[in-house]
Amino acid sequence: MKGLIAVLFALVILGLAFFLYSSPSAPPETTEAEIAQIQSEVGAVGDQWMAAVNGIDVGAAGDLFDPADTHCVDGGYYANYAEWQDHLEALFSTWEDMNLAWTSTRVDVFAPDAAVFVGEGEGVATRTNGVFNLRAGVTLLLKKTQGIWRITFQGSAGRWTPVVEG
């Protein structure tokens, strides 16, 4: 009987050790419905970005970015949020009117709290140095912090073609 109790005790200890020290299971896969929800939320941020650009609204554009994160845009680095805001103010001060629209967009979901928005757009931009037809591509890397999607990186490129009047 002592032998049987010892074996049962050893099995309980082994089972407990296996339970405590086994690798944690992988997180559950994101469902199609969850992916669709993230795509919708991140797509809305892309639309807000476009509205801020069209409205030449520094505050609205700045609010879309994570104030606690590093800010890199189009090869420029801004060490803090204040530098980023200064850059936006200087850039937007060269714009008189913007009329851009997305021609295509997509959202790729990396995790429940990380996604990328990619958009192509075109329209007419009036700057202090002339009127331009603009074709642009924009990539926004976003993370969700405290329930809010914020941009942590923006990459954009465009072709500004002067409008020739005559």
JOKAQUI-V529352 format. One record per backbone hydrogen bond with DSSP energy under -0.5 kcal/mol. CO is the residue of the C=O (numbers start at 1). NH is the residue of the N-H. If there is no record, write none. Layout:
co->(CO & CO)
nh->(NH & NH)
//
This chain:
co->(1 & 2 & 3 & 4 & 5 & 6 & 7 & 8 & 9 & 10 & 11 & 12 & 13 & 14 & 15 & 16 & 17 & 18 & 31 & 32 & 33 & 34 & 35 & 36 & 37 & 38 & 39 & 40 & 41 & 42 & 43 & 44 & 45 & 46 & 47 & 48 & 49 & 50 & 51 & 52 & 53 & 54 & 56 & 57 & 58 & 59 & 60 & 61 & 62 & 64 & 65 & 66 & 70 & 71 & 72 & 73 & 76 & 78 & 80 & 81 & 82 & 83 & 84 & 85 & 86 & 87 & 88 & 89 & 91 & 92 & 94 & 97 & 99 & 101 & 104 & 106 & 107 & 108 & 108 & 111 & 113 & 114 & 114 & 115 & 116 & 117 & 118 & 119 & 120 & 120 & 121 & 122 & 123 & 124 & 125 & 125 & 126 & 126 & 127 & 130 & 131 & 132 & 133 & 134 & 135 & 136 & 137 & 138 & 139 & 139 & 140 & 140 & 141 & 141 & 142 & 143 & 143 & 145 & 148 & 150 & 151 & 152 & 153 & 154 & 155 & 157 & 158 & 159 & 159 & 160 & 161 & 162 & 163)
nh->(5 & 6 & 7 & 8 & 9 & 10 & 11 & 12 & 13 & 14 & 15 & 16 & 17 & 18 & 19 & 20 & 21 & 22 & 35 & 36 & 37 & 38 & 39 & 40 & 41 & 42 & 43 & 44 & 45 & 46 & 47 & 48 & 49 & 50 & 51 & 52 & 53 & 54 & 55 & 57 & 56 & 98 & 58 & 61 & 62 & 63 & 64 & 64 & 65 & 151 & 67 & 69 & 72 & 78 & 154 & 76 & 73 & 71 & 84 & 85 & 86 & 87 & 88 & 89 & 90 & 91 & 92 & 93 & 94 & 95 & 128 & 126 & 124 & 122 & 120 & 118 & 109 & 110 & 116 & 114 & 144 & 110 & 111 & 142 & 108 & 140 & 106 & 138 & 103 & 104 & 136 & 101 & 134 & 99 & 127 & 132 & 96 & 97 & 130 & 127 & 163 & 125 & 161 & 123 & 159 & 121 & 157 & 119 & 141 & 155 & 117 & 142 & 152 & 153 & 115 & 145 & 150 & 148 & 145 & 143 & 66 & 72 & 141 & 74 & 139 & 137 & 160 & 135 & 161 & 162 & 133 & 164 & 165)
//
